[in-house]
């Protein structure tokens, strides 16, 4: 995979030790720290997608 086909963002959803879910977002080489204390994996994924769309809007 060359740099032209590389994704601009990577989202990782992880379960924390307290049983809550969080996401880590990497956008254009910048990794943002784990965000959130979500009750389900789906909620964390949805929040990560929303955060990614906001970053894409900002450019």
C-alpha positions in Angstrom: 0.0 0.0 0.0 1.5 3.3 -1.0 1.0 6.7 0.7 -1.8 7.6 -1.8 -4.0 4.8 -0.7 -3.3 5.2 3.0 -6.3 6.0 5.2 -6.3 9.6 6.7 -7.8 8.3 10.0 -7.6 5.2 12.1 -10.0 4.5 15.0 -9.3 2.0 17.7 -12.1 1.1 20.2 -10.9 -0.5 23.4 -12.4 -1.7 26.7 -10.9 -0.1 29.8 -10.2 -1.9 33.0 -13.3 -0.4 34.6 -15.5 -2.1 31.9 -16.3 1.1 30.1 -15.4 1.7 26.4 -13.2 4.4 24.9 -11.7 5.2 21.5 -8.3 6.4 20.2 -8.3 8.4 17.0 -5.3 8.8 14.8 -5.8 11.5 12.1 -3.2 12.5 9.6 -0.4 11.0 11.8 -1.6 12.7 15.0 -2.9 10.4 17.7 -5.5 11.8 20.1 -5.6 10.3 23.6 -8.3 7.8 24.6 -11.7 9.6 24.7 -14.9 8.7 26.6 -16.4 6.4 29.2 -19.1 4.8 27.0 -21.4 2.0 28.2 -21.1 0.0 25.0 -18.7 -0.6 22.1 -21.3 0.7 19.7 -21.6 4.0 21.5 -17.8 4.4 21.4 -17.7 3.6 17.7 -20.4 6.2 16.9 -18.7 8.9 18.9 -15.4 8.1 17.2 -17.0 8.4 13.8 -18.5 11.8 14.8 -15.2 13.0 16.0 -13.5 11.9 12.8 -16.1 13.8 10.7 -15.5 17.0 12.7 -11.8 16.7 12.1 -12.3 16.2 8.4 -14.6 19.3 8.3 -11.8 21.4 9.9 -9.4 20.2 7.2 
